[in-house]
Amino acid sequence: MKRNEIEENLKWSIDKIYPSLDEFDKDLNETKNKIATIEKFKGTFLNSVDSFVEFMEYSEKIDRILEKLYTYAHLSVDTEPDSPDKQTAYANVEGLLEEYETKTVFVSIEILKNSDKVLEFVKDEKAKKYEIAMKHILRMKPHKASDEVEEVVALAGGALGSSYKTYSNIRPTFKPVIVDGKEEFLNEETARVFYKNKDENVRKQAYENLNIEYKKLENVFASTLEGNLKKEVFYSKVRKFKDCLDAATFSDEVNEE
């Protein structure tokens, strides 16, 4: 079922994020320009509490717009997977996220090198709201690699994450579910509704129709899982974690107990 065949009250209101692709592109280009100049803060943003706050506010604005751009692009591709314009929009946001990660690798490096200064900064009322974020970065100190390695890891981020992107970009078309003699659209989201249907046959159709398509992709899923596991092993070793589980739970401050 195509999006234009779905009742309006059942659609995501994506236009509330951006009314049009033109508005999306406007924010995308403005954010691209901001990211292009963010390296002006390199080596200077920790000169004083004021320069620290200036940088944090600048990066916060970029983070918020990137989240908005990504949400719109991702939902657009989910709703119109065959649209070249929406696919391009999604690819542009992913590319911008990778560029942002690469250009801001200096941030954590400088914060970790100047931990005492940063901890003093966040005692100031102007910077106090950044205290938790800074302590989160400083927890990584035992797992920090050399500056050169950190830069290489940042540059390799896009390639290392390609397995997961392959998985997340798979959008198979599923056979519809027949409910009360009427064809109903099936995907991962609507399946949750069908699984709660009182009619056993509806639940069975939803389950089987989903898994018929997934079965066809089992080799793709196996390959992407292997790639993702290799990425996690790589990061855990570079960051000097005991293993992948230790690395995965570190940010949540979960210990072995």
N, C-alpha and C positions, 0 to 999 in steps of 0.2 A: 504494500500500500504506500502510495506517495503522500508527501506531506499535504499537498493541496486537496487530498481526498479525505483528510481527517477533519472532524468537527472542530471548530475554533476553540470551544471550551475544553478540549482535550489536548491542545497544543501547549508547549512551553512558550511563554511570552518573551522570546529572545529579543524582540525589538525594544523591550524596556531597558536592555543593557546598551544596545546601539540601535537606533532606528533604521540604519542602513549601513551597507559596507563602506560608503563614503565617510561616514562618521567614524567607523572603525579604523579606516586607513589614516584618517587625520590624527587620531590618538597614536596609532602605530608609528607614524613618521615623527611626531613630536617626541615620543619616547625614545626612538632610535637616535635622535639628535641629542637628547639628554644623556643617553648611555655613551655616546661618542665622546662626550666631554667629561665624563666622570673621573677619568684618570688625572684631571687637574688637581684632585685632592690627594693624589699619591705623594707620600712623604711630607704632607702638610696638615692633614686633618687632625693630627694629634698634637699640634703645636700649642693649643690652648683648649679650655673647655668650650669656648665659643666656636672655634673652628670644628671641634668634635660635634657639637650640636648642629651646626650648619650642614655638615656632611650627612649626619643621621637623618635630618629632615629632608634633605635632597634625595637620599636613597629611599626613604620611606615613600615619597611621592612616586618614584619609579616603580617600587614594589607593588603599590596599590593599582597603578594603571596596568602593569603587566598581568596582575591577577585578573583584572577586568577583561583585558584583551584575550587572555587564555580561556577564561570561562566562556566568553562569547564564541570564540573560534571552535572550541571543543564541542559545545552544544550544537553549533551550526552544522558541523560535520556529522554529528550523531543524528540530526534530524534530516539532513540532506546530503547523504554520503556520496551521491553521484554528481554533486555540483562542483565543477572545476574551480569556481570562484571561492567557495567555502574551503575546499582543499588547499588552495593557495594561501588563504588567510591563516589557516591552521599551521601550515608549513612556515609562514613568515614569523608567526609568534614563537614557534619552537626555535627557529634560528636566532631570534632576538634574545630569547632566554639563555641560549648557549653563549651568545656574545656577551651578555651581561655577566654571566658567571665567570667568563674568562677575564673580562676587564676589571672585575672587582676582587680578583684573587689576592691583591695586595692588602685588602682590608683586614682579613683575619691574620695575615702574616705580621702586619704592623701592630695589631692589637696584642697578639701573643708576645711580641718582642717588648712591648711597653705595658705589661700587665699592671705594674704598680701605679703608673700614671693613670691608666684607664679606671682603675678602682677608686682613685682619688676623684676623678672627673664625675663619676656617677654618684658621689656623695653630695655634689652640688645640686641644688634644687632644679636648675635648668636641665640637668642631664639625668636626674634620678629615675625617670621613666625607662631609661635604657639599661638599668642595672641588671635585670634578669637576662636580657639579651647578651650583655657583655660577659656575665658569669657563665652563660651557656657556651660562648666561644672559648673562654679561658679554660673550661674543663677539657678542651681538646689539646691542651699544651703537651701532655705526655705522648700524644699521638700525632704531633706535628712532624712533618718531614722537612727536609731542607727547602729553602726558597725555590731552588731550581726544580725540585721534584714536585712541589706544590703547583708550580706553573704548568708543568707537563701534565699533571693529573687534571687540572682545570681544562687544558686544551683537549685532552682526550675524552672529556666528559660526554660529548655528543656521540662519539664512536662507541664508547663503552655502554651507553644507554640505548643503543640501536635495537637490541633484542627486545627490550620492553616496549619500545615504540612500535616494532613490528607487531607484537601481540596486541597492543592497545588500538592499533589501526585496522585490525581485522574486523570487518563488519559483515558477517554472512547474512544472507537473506533466508528467512525461515518460512516454512509452509504455514499458512494461517490456521488458526484454531476455529472450529465450528462451534458456535454457541447459539443455542435456540435456532438452528438452521441458518445462521448468518455467519459469514467469514469475519473473524476478528484478527487484527494485526498482532503478530507475535515478535517480540524481541526479548532481551534479558530483563527489561523493566516490566513490560506487560505480563511476562511469565509469572511474576510474583503475584499478580492479581488473579491469574488463572489458577495458580496453585491453591488459592483460598476458595475457589468455586465449590459449591456443594455437589455439583455433578462430577462423579468420578471420571467419566469419560473426557470431560474438559481438562481435568488435571492431567490425565494420561496423555492426551494429545499434546499439551504444552510441553510436558517432559520429553516425550519421544521426538517431537518435531524439532526441539532445540538440539537434542543430542544426536540426531541423524546428521545434522550439519557439522557439529563439533567433531564427530567421528571422522568425517572426511578430512579434517584439519589436524588430526592427531600428530602427524609427523612435524607439521609446522609448530605446534605447541611444544612438542618435545625439544625441537631445535632451539626455540626461543627461551625455554626454561634452562637449557644447558648454557646458552650464552649469558643469561642473567646470573646464573650461579657462578660462572667464571668471573663475571664482573664483581660480584660480592666477595669472592675469594681474593681477587686482586686488591680491592679497597682495604679489606681487613689486614692484608699483609703490609701494604704500603703505610697504613695508619698504625701498625704495630699492635693490633688487637690480637687477643688469644685465638679467636676464631670468628666466623661469620655471625654467629649468634651474639657474641660479645659486642661486635660492631653494630649489629642491628638494634640492640637494646640500649646502647650507650646513651643516645640522645634522650631517652625516656627515663634515664637514671634507674634502670632496673638491674639489680644485682643477681647473682646466681641463686641466692636463697629465695 
